[in-house]
């Protein structure tokens, strides 16, 4: 805990967040989405609904003449129920007449917002859109996104709450003593190398670039430049087989990580029951995965 909190101070001292160096691909290609409308447009573009004309035309007759705004409202108000208005079925029916398969595309895009409101970094990660994951950081009340495959290399779930927590958690893992073994507890090789090159005065023979005369110095934007926001290419929604796999994987992770007290309190279930359920679902996951590879 002490190293984690020191990590926040180091972040502030070197300007890691202030200069947007969390956008570096080595540390997760994070982004903070202050413009939620732009974030929603990006997500829609990723699933193939970048031309909003058909989507807007389908929803306007049913929502008082407004353009499609359900994802924006849900993200802004932090309320997934706003994605399911009474007129939704009629609007989707109209969308299908001009964009066959549009319903599936839209539901995939909306699932990124719905899942992003459920603290997904604590439970298996969020919806992956072309290797990008979006979620609400409940502590700061802002939407963030990161490179999805980095979550698989996490040192802790909390590490992926936000760019600031990513730095503090990685800092805490990197600088576990002894000094000659710094970095060995960081799973992500690229993140480990970033800390080695920039913050490790002991194991970096050339001298860490962020330390001068034994003192931390502000991270200049000239170091590899201030990273630009990450860009995305359209990624079609997954097929039904992949959707089933994602669901099974998520359920298996959820059951497998239930605390003992929660399992025993829920309907009097024994821990053995939860483990058997986990094994069954994981077996089904592997069977379907191998069948559709």
N, C-alpha and C positions, 0 to 999 in steps of 0.2 A: 504493500500500500504506500509506503514511504517513497519507494522508487517511482511508482506511478505518479504521485503528486509532484515529485521533482521533475518528472517528464513534462508535466504541464508548464512548469516554470521555464524549463529549457526551451520548449516550444515558443513561449512568449519572448524569451531572450534572443532567439535566433530568427524570429519572424517566419517560422515554418508555415503557420496558417495565414499570417498577415500578408505574406507574399504569394499565397496560393500554391505553395510547393507540394501540397497534397495532391495536386493534379498530375504529378510525375507518375508515369506508368510503373516505376519500380515500387512505389508505395501504395498502389491501388488505383491510380487515376481517378481519385475522388472528385466530386463536384458538389457544390452547394447551390441549390436551386431557389434563388430568391424570386425569380420570375416563374411562377407556377404555370402560367399560360404557355410559356415557351417550353417548359418541361412536358406538359401534356401534349403539345404539338409534336415534340420529339418522340414521345412514346407512340403516338398514333402513326407517325411516319415509319417507325421501326416495324410495325406490324403490317404495313402496306396501305394505310389509310391516310397517307400524306396529303392527298387532294381532298380537302374537307367539303367540297361542294355537295357530293352525294350524301354525306353524313348530315350536313346542315339541312339540306332539303328534306331529308327523311324525318328529322325531329321538329322542324319549325311548325308544321301544321298542328302539332300536338302539345307544344309547350308555350303557347302564347307568342309565337313568331320569333323566338330566340334561336340562335345557333346552338349546336350541340355543346352543352356545358356541364354534363354530369360529372366527368372526371375532375374538372377544375373545381366544381363546388365541393365534391367529396374530399379532395386534397386540401382545399383551403379551410373547410369547416371541420376537417378531421372526422368525417361521418360517412362510413361506407354505405349506410342506408340510402343516401342520396343517389346512389347509382341505380336504384330500383324504383323509379316513379311508376305510378299506375299506368301511364301511357306507353311504357317501354315496349311492350309486345307489339303494339300497332306501329311504332316508329321503326322497330327492327324489321317488321314485315315489309315496310316501304323501302328500307335500305336494301333488302335482298333483291328487290325487283331491278335495282340499278347496279348493285355490286354483289353478285352471287358469292356467297361465302363471307359476306361482310359482317354477319352476326358473329361468326366465330372469331374474326379478326378483332372486332370491337370488344368481345368478352375477354379475349386474351389481353388486350390493352388495359381494360378496366381491372383485370385481376392483379395487375402490377400495383394499382392504387389500393385495392382492397387488401391485398396481402401486405402492402407497405404500411398500413395502419395497424398491423397486428404485431408489432415489435419482432419482425421476422429474423433479425440477426441473433435473437436468443433461441431460435428454434428452427434450425435447418436452412436459414437463408430465405431470401425473397424470390419473386418471379424473375427469371433470367431472360432478359431481352437482348439477344445478340451479345451475350457476355457482359451485360450491364444490369445491375440491380438497384432499384429505387426503394426508399423507405423514409418514413418520418422519424426524425430524431426527436424523441419525446422530451429530452432534457432541454434542448435549445428551441424546440418548436419549429424546426425548419426541415425541408425535404433535402435529402442528400442522395447521391448515387455513387457507385464504385464498380470496379471491374469484378465481375462475378466470380471468376476462377480464383481470385485472391482469398475469397472466403474459405475455400477448401484448404488453404494453408494457414488458417487462423491459429493464433496462440491462445485465444479465448474468444467466447462469443461477444463479450462486451467490447472487445477490440473493434468490432465493426458497427458500433453505434453511430460514430461520427468521425470526421477527420481528426479532431482533437483527441478523442479517446483512442483512436488507432495509434497516434503518436505516443501517448502516455503509456499505453499497454505494451507497445513494441519496445519503447525505451526501458520499461521495467524488466522485460524479458532479456533484452540485449545485455544489460549491465548487471546481470546476476554474477556474483563473485564465484571463483577468483578471477582477477583481471586477465590472466593469460587464457581464460576460457570464455571471455565475453563473446556474445553472439551465438553460442552453441545452443541456446534455448529458443532461438527464433527459427520457426519452421520455413518461412519464406526466404529462399536464397537471395532474391533481388532486394528485399527489405534489409536483410542482414548486410549485404554489400553496401547499401546506401549508408547505413549507420557506421560501417567500418570506414568508408571513404570520408565521411563528413564529421563524425563525432567521436571517433575512437583514437585518442592520442597514444595509446599503449601499443595496440596491435597493427596500426597503420604506419608502416615504416616511413612513408613520405610525409607524415604529419597530417592530422585531420584538418580539413579546410575551414572548419568553423571554430577552430581554436587558435588564438594568437597570443603568444606569451603567457599561456596558461589560462587565458580568459576567453569566455564565449563571445563571439562577435556576431552581429546580425547577418543573417543569410542574404547575401546580395542577389538581386535579380539577375546579375550577370552569370551566376553559376548555372550553366545549362539553360539560361533564360528563364523567365517566369512562364511555366507551362501554360499553354492555351487550354481552354475547356475541351474535354474529349469530344470527339465526333462519333456519330453512329451511322451505320448503313441499315437499310430496311431488312428486317428479319421476319419471315412469315411465321404465323402462330404454329405451334407444334401439331402434329397429327394426333388422332385420337389415342393411338397406342402410346405415344410419348406423354400425353396428358395423363393417361392412366398410370404410367410409370412414375410421373412426378407426384401424383396423389399418393401412391403406395409408399414411395420413398419418404414423403413428408409425414405420413401416419406412422411409419416405422420409427422414424426419428423421434416423433412426439411421444410415443409409448415408451420407447427405449430410454428416454431421458426423464421420465416422471420421477420425482423424488419419492423415496420409500413412504413417507408420511402421507403423500397425496394418494398413492396407490391403495394403502391400507384404509384410508378414510372413505374412499369412493366406493359405495355400495358394498363395503366389507370385503373388497377384492384382496386376495393375497398377492404378494410380490411375484410368486411363481406364475400366476395367471397372466400377469402383464408380460413376463418374459416369454411365455409360450405364445402369446399373441404377437409379440414382436418377431419371434422366429418365424411364425407362419406368414406374416406379411412380408418379411424380408425374403422368404423363399419364393413367394408369389412374384415379388419384384424382380428377382433374379431370373425366374422362368420367363416372364414376359420380356424382360430386357434382352435376354439371349435369343428369344424367338424372333424379335423384330430387328436385330442388328443386321 
